[in-house]
Amino acid sequence: MDSLEYLAKSAFPLTWILVPALGAALRARRARTRREALETWQRWWAVGALGCGSLWMTIAFLATPDGMAEAIGFGRTPFEFEIAFANLGLAVMGFRAARAGARERVTIGLGAGMFLWGALVGHVYQWFANGDHAPGNTGGVLVYDLVIPAVMIALARRSRRYAPSPQPVPGPTA
């Protein structure tokens, strides 16, 4: 594989970070308030980064399991099928997060983080322990696995500042 092909394959996961960030930045420019701009960012990130990125991975692992195994530097195993459906779960959570509140978005970000940060540790381990420099094991996938849930959690936590304060529930009077 020549270096340009390697670079393209390695950098492709960054698409799921750059496109939602660009879309959110352009759309948020029309927001009237910071709260509205933050909501725009959260929706773009939930649908574009987590939802569409994970759906893409689902399709790739189901449609081309041999190609995905080669991309991550492994032989074909049932692992590709399992990863496809784990990513489908992430995609569903990402699409759900588009209409969720801050607390649910934090939970979705944490759930995505458990899978993606675990995958990140696995990629780094394979890189250093076994010299796996395949484009699907190093490069953009490392950034994707780290950044997607981290940004989702950070945006949701920040939006809690704009959430309405809980109102006290009147108790019984004596």
Backbone torsions as a table, in degrees:
resi	resn	phi	psi	omega
1	MET	NA	126.4	179.3
2	ASP	-75.2	165.5	-172.8
3	SER	-65.9	-32.2	178.5
4	LEU	-68.0	-42.3	177.9
5	GLU	-64.6	-42.9	177.9
6	TYR	-60.1	-45.9	-179.9
7	LEU	-60.8	-44.5	-179.7
8	ALA	-63.0	-45.2	-179.6
9	LYS	-68.0	-38.9	-179.1
10	SER	-69.4	-35.7	-176.1
11	ALA	-85.7	-14.7	-174.6
12	PHE	-52.6	-41.4	179.5
13	PRO	-57.8	-22.8	178.9
14	LEU	-65.8	-18.8	175.6
15	THR	-54.4	-40.2	-175.9
16	TRP	-76.6	-3.9	172.5
17	ILE	-103.1	-46.0	-174.3
18	LEU	-70.6	-43.7	-177.9
19	VAL	-63.8	-49.9	177.4
20	PRO	-63.3	-36.7	179.1
21	ALA	-64.9	-42.8	178.2
22	LEU	-66.3	-45.6	178.5
23	GLY	-60.4	-44.5	-179.7
24	ALA	-65.9	-41.7	-179.4
25	ALA	-62.4	-43.5	179.7
26	LEU	-67.3	-45.0	-177.3
27	ARG	-70.2	-37.6	-178.0
28	ALA	-68.4	-18.7	177.2
29	ARG	-62.3	-25.2	179.6
30	ARG	-89.7	-1.8	-178.1
31	ALA	-68.5	142.6	179.7
32	ARG	-85.2	-25.2	-178.0
33	THR	-134.2	163.6	175.8
34	ARG	-64.2	-36.6	178.8
35	ARG	-61.3	-44.4	178.8
36	GLU	-64.5	-40.6	177.9
37	ALA	-63.9	-42.0	179.0
38	LEU	-64.9	-39.3	177.0
39	GLU	-62.8	-40.5	177.1
40	THR	-59.9	-47.5	178.7
41	TRP	-59.8	-43.9	-178.3
42	GLN	-63.7	-42.0	-179.0
43	ARG	-68.2	-44.1	177.9
44	TRP	-60.8	-43.0	-177.9
45	TRP	-67.0	-44.0	-178.7
46	ALA	-62.7	-49.9	-176.5
47	VAL	-77.4	-49.8	-174.0
48	GLY	-74.7	-50.2	-174.5
49	ALA	-79.2	-60.2	-176.5
50	LEU	-77.4	-49.5	-176.3
51	GLY	-65.5	-60.7	-176.7
52	CYS	-70.1	-38.2	177.4
53	GLY	-60.4	-43.9	-179.9
54	SER	-72.2	-35.9	176.8
55	LEU	-65.2	-39.6	176.4
56	TRP	-59.2	-44.7	180.0
57	MET	-64.5	-37.7	177.2
58	THR	-58.6	-51.6	-178.2
59	ILE	-62.9	-43.9	-179.0
60	ALA	-62.2	-44.1	-179.1
61	PHE	-70.4	-30.8	178.4
62	LEU	-81.1	-40.5	-174.9
63	ALA	-81.0	-34.7	-176.4
64	THR	-134.6	62.0	-177.1
65	PRO	-60.4	-35.3	177.6
66	ASP	-65.0	-43.0	179.2
67	GLY	-64.9	-38.9	179.3
68	MET	-70.4	-38.0	176.7
69	ALA	-61.3	-44.0	177.9
70	GLU	-64.3	-40.6	-178.4
71	ALA	-62.3	-33.3	-180.0
72	ILE	-95.4	-1.4	173.8
73	GLY	87.0	27.3	179.9
74	PHE	-126.5	164.2	169.1
75	GLY	-79.2	165.0	-179.3
76	ARG	-68.5	130.6	177.7
77	THR	-143.4	174.1	173.5
78	PRO	-62.9	-12.5	178.6
79	PHE	-52.0	-41.3	-178.2
80	GLU	-61.0	-40.8	179.3
81	PHE	-65.1	-42.5	179.9
82	GLU	-65.8	-41.4	179.5
83	ILE	-65.8	-36.4	178.1
84	ALA	-58.2	-47.2	-176.5
85	PHE	-78.1	-26.7	171.3
86	ALA	-64.2	-42.0	177.4
87	ASN	-67.7	-33.1	175.9
88	LEU	-62.9	-40.8	175.3
89	GLY	-60.1	-42.2	177.2
90	LEU	-63.9	-39.6	179.4
91	ALA	-62.7	-45.2	178.3
92	VAL	-60.2	-43.9	178.6
93	MET	-63.6	-39.4	178.9
94	GLY	-63.7	-45.0	179.0
95	PHE	-65.6	-37.2	177.1
96	ARG	-64.5	-37.7	-177.3
97	ALA	-63.5	-19.8	179.7
98	ALA	-60.2	-30.2	-177.5
99	ARG	-116.2	14.3	-176.2
100	ALA	-91.3	167.2	173.9
101	GLY	-86.7	176.2	-175.7
102	ALA	-59.1	-44.6	-177.2
103	ARG	-62.8	-43.9	179.4
104	GLU	-67.5	-36.3	177.9
105	ARG	-65.2	-38.6	175.4
106	VAL	-61.6	-44.7	-179.9
107	THR	-62.6	-42.5	178.1
108	ILE	-63.7	-43.0	177.5
109	GLY	-61.2	-41.8	177.9
110	LEU	-65.8	-41.9	177.5
111	GLY	-61.1	-44.8	177.3
112	ALA	-63.7	-39.0	179.6
113	GLY	-62.4	-38.3	-179.4
114	MET	-60.0	-41.1	179.0
115	PHE	-76.3	-52.1	-173.5
116	LEU	-69.8	-38.2	177.9
117	TRP	-70.5	-32.9	173.2
118	GLY	-64.9	-41.2	176.5
119	ALA	-63.0	-40.1	178.3
120	LEU	-58.8	-46.8	177.9
121	VAL	-60.3	-42.4	178.1
122	GLY	-62.3	-42.3	178.3
123	HIS	-62.0	-46.9	-178.7
124	VAL	-64.2	-40.8	177.3
125	TYR	-59.5	-49.2	-179.6
126	GLN	-61.9	-35.9	178.9
127	TRP	-61.3	-52.5	-174.8
128	PHE	-83.2	-38.2	-176.9
129	ALA	-76.5	-35.4	-173.7
130	ASN	-122.4	4.6	178.7
131	GLY	65.9	28.8	-178.7
132	ASP	-79.0	100.5	179.0
133	HIS	-105.9	21.6	179.2
134	ALA	-59.5	147.0	-175.9
135	PRO	-59.9	-26.3	178.2
136	GLY	-87.6	1.1	178.6
137	ASN	-110.9	-23.4	-180.0
138	THR	-129.7	171.1	177.3
139	GLY	84.4	-131.4	-172.6
140	GLY	-58.1	-32.4	-179.4
141	VAL	-64.6	-32.0	178.3
142	LEU	-66.5	-42.1	178.0
143	VAL	-65.9	-46.7	179.4
144	TYR	-55.1	-52.7	-176.0
145	ASP	-61.5	-33.3	179.9
146	LEU	-79.4	-47.2	-167.4
147	VAL	-80.3	-39.6	-174.4
148	ILE	-54.3	-58.0	-179.4
149	PRO	-69.4	-34.8	-178.3
150	ALA	-61.6	-44.7	179.5
151	VAL	-68.2	-40.0	179.5
152	MET	-59.5	-45.3	179.6
153	ILE	-65.7	-45.6	-178.3
154	ALA	-61.3	-44.5	179.0
155	LEU	-63.2	-44.0	-178.8
156	ALA	-65.5	-41.5	178.7
157	ARG	-64.2	-40.0	178.9
158	ARG	-65.3	-36.4	-178.1
159	SER	-69.1	-19.1	178.3
160	ARG	-62.0	-25.2	177.3
161	ARG	-61.6	-30.5	-177.4
162	TYR	-95.8	-2.4	-178.6
163	ALA	-70.2	145.3	177.3
164	PRO	-62.2	142.0	178.1
165	SER	-69.8	140.8	177.6
166	PRO	-65.5	136.1	180.0
167	GLN	-89.5	138.8	178.1
168	PRO	-64.2	141.5	178.4
169	VAL	-89.9	125.4	180.0
170	PRO	-63.2	134.8	178.4
171	GLY	-90.6	175.1	178.5
172	PRO	-67.0	143.6	177.5
173	THR	-94.8	149.7	-176.9
174	ALA	-83.9	NA	NA
